[in-house]
Amino acid sequence: MRNSGKHLSFLALGLIMLLSCQVWAADFDYAQFRRECGLRLAYGKSISRTDVKHYTLLPRWGFFLVSPGSWLAGLGISVVAEGAIGIAEAEDTGWEFGLTPLLKLSFPLGTKALIFIEGGAGFIWENFDSPATPHTFNFTPQVGGGVDIALTGKLALSLAYRFRHSSNAGLYKNNPDFNVHLLQMGLIYYH
């Protein structure tokens, strides 16, 4: 019972801080955005036969093909290159390193936020001991969505979910699938 009070206090404090930042975000003009760069932190847990936890940094760089709010009901279309540098806890602790090109569709949510869906397929080197990943080099189709909430005129808090699959795409005889749910939080700078 005590822990739920602490969690509730922490959530209330975060909400107050987020709402106070909304005053500064009055000029969050997403129709003027041409590029984005940012960093998300991700925590993930495998849903396969073995238990693997992921702690990942996701640096991102992208550009808009169509700015949000300027076309077809406000739809924004962008291309993003996202890196993955992480630690994986399995039977032993190891690392992962990858790159994924993503297509991102953004929709304005009022004047202070963008909701988005994004997906793509890339590659990853996974170096940790687990029966779920018998090979180091794998492909990673993935899809997810989230919201970017304005903190200032160009800076946004990014909250997202991602489903990531990895396998060797049949390059080797043994090809188990390895699926992970990733919760992500970070900052995105639009300009």
C-alpha positions in Angstrom: 0.0 0.0 0.0 2.9 2.4 0.8 4.5 1.8 -2.6 1.3 2.7 -4.5 1.2 6.0 -2.6 4.8 6.7 -3.7 4.0 5.8 -7.3 1.0 8.0 -7.3 3.0 10.9 -5.9 5.7 10.4 -8.5 3.1 10.3 -11.3 1.4 13.5 -10.0 4.7 15.3 -9.8 5.5 14.2 -13.4 2.1 15.4 -14.6 2.5 18.8 -13.0 6.0 19.2 -14.5 4.7 18.1 -18.0 1.7 20.6 -17.8 4.0 23.4 -16.7 6.2 22.8 -19.8 3.1 23.2 -22.0 3.3 27.0 -21.4 6.7 27.0 -23.1 5.5 24.9 -25.9 3.1 27.5 -27.3 5.1 27.8 -30.5 5.3 24.0 -31.3 4.6 24.6 -35.0 4.9 21.1 -36.4 3.9 22.3 -39.9 7.4 23.9 -40.0 9.3 20.8 -39.1 11.7 19.4 -41.7 14.0 17.2 -39.7 14.2 15.4 -36.3 17.0 14.0 -34.2 16.8 12.5 -30.7 17.6 9.7 -28.3 15.2 7.2 -26.8 16.0 4.8 -23.9 14.2 1.4 -24.2 13.5 -1.4 -21.8 12.4 -4.7 -23.3 11.6 -8.2 -22.4 11.5 -11.2 -24.6 8.3 -13.1 -25.2 10.0 -16.3 -26.4 10.9 -19.5 -24.6 13.8 -17.9 -22.8 13.9 -14.8 -20.5 16.0 -12.0 -22.0 15.9 -8.4 -20.8 17.1 -5.5 -23.0 18.4 -2.1 -22.1 18.9 -0.1 -25.2 19.9 3.4 -26.4 18.2 4.3 -29.7 19.7 7.4 -31.4 17.6 8.6 -34.3 17.9 11.0 -37.2 15.2 11.7 -39.7 13.7 14.0 -42.3 10.1 14.7 -43.3 8.9 13.9 -46.7 5.6 15.7 -45.8 5.4 17.9 -42.7 2.6 17.1 -40.1 -0.4 19.4 -40.5 0.3 20.3 -44.2 -1.4 17.4 -46.1 -4.3 14.9 -46.1 -5.9 15.4 -42.6 -2.6 16.6 -41.2 -0.7 13.4 -42.0 3.1 13.8 -41.7 5.4 11.3 -43.4 9.1 10.9 -42.4 12.0 8.6 -42.9 14.1 7.8 -39.8 17.4 6.0 -39.3 17.5 4.5 -35.9 20.6 3.0 -34.2 20.5 0.4 -31.4 23.2 0.1 -28.8 22.3 -2.1 -25.9 22.9 -4.6 -23.2 21.0 -7.9 -23.0 20.6 -10.0 -19.9 20.2 -13.6 -20.6 22.1 -16.7 -19.4 25.0 -14.3 -19.5 25.1 -10.6 -20.1 26.0 -9.5 -23.6 25.5 -6.7 -26.1 23.6 -5.8 -29.2 24.3 -3.3 -32.0 22.1 -2.5 -35.0 20.6 -0.1 -37.5 17.0 0.2 -38.7 15.5 2.5 -41.3 11.9 3.4 -40.4 8.9 4.9 -42.1 7.0 7.2 -39.6 3.5 8.5 -40.0 2.6 11.4 -37.7 -0.7 12.9 -36.9 -1.2 16.2 -35.0 -3.0 15.8 -31.6 -4.1 19.3 -30.9 -1.4 21.9 -31.0 1.0 20.3 -28.4 1.6 16.7 -29.5 2.0 14.3 -32.4 0.9 10.8 -32.3 2.7 8.4 -34.6 3.1 4.9 -35.9 6.4 3.7 -37.3 7.9 0.5 -38.7 10.8 -0.8 -40.7 13.3 -3.6 -41.0 17.0 -3.5 -40.2 19.8 -5.7 -38.9 21.4 -6.3 -35.5 24.4 -8.1 -34.1 23.3 -9.9 -30.9 26.2 -11.2 -28.7 24.7 -12.9 -25.7 24.2 -16.5 -24.7 20.6 -17.6 -25.2 19.0 -20.5 -27.1 16.7 -17.9 -28.6 19.5 -16.3 -30.6 21.9 -19.0 -31.9 23.5 -16.6 -34.5 25.1 -13.2 -33.9 23.8 -11.5 -37.1 20.0 -11.2 -37.4 17.4 -9.1 -39.2 14.9 -7.1 -37.2 11.4 -6.2 -38.7 9.6 -4.0 -36.1 6.5 -1.9 -35.7 5.2 0.4 -33.0 3.7 3.7 -32.1 3.6 6.5 -29.5 3.3 10.2 -28.9 5.7 13.1 -28.9 4.5 15.7 -26.4 5.8 19.3 -26.8 8.1 20.6 -24.0 9.4 23.7 -25.9 8.9 25.0 -29.4 11.1 22.3 -30.9 11.8 19.8 -28.1 9.4 17.0 -27.3 9.1 14.1 -24.8 8.8 10.9 -26.8 6.8 7.9 -25.3 6.6 4.8 -27.5 6.0 1.1 -27.7 7.8 -1.2 -30.2 7.4 -4.9 -31.1 10.7 -6.2 -32.5 11.2 -9.6 -34.2 14.7 -10.9 -34.9 15.8 -14.0 -36.8 18.4 -14.9 -39.4 15.8 -15.0 -42.2 16.7 -18.5 -43.1 20.4 -17.9 -43.7 21.2 -20.9 -41.4 19.4 -24.1 -40.8 18.6 -23.2 -37.2 16.4 -20.1 -37.2 14.4 -19.5 -34.0 12.4 -16.4 -33.8 13.2 -14.0 -31.0 10.5 -11.4 -30.2 10.7 -8.5 -27.8 8.3 -5.9 -26.4 10.2 -2.5 -26.0 8.9 0.4 -23.9 10.7 3.6 -25.0 11.1 7.1 -23.5 13.3 10.0 -24.7 13.7 13.4 -26.2 13.2 14.4 -29.8 14.4 17.7 -31.3 12.4 18.9 -34.3 13.8 21.7 -36.6 
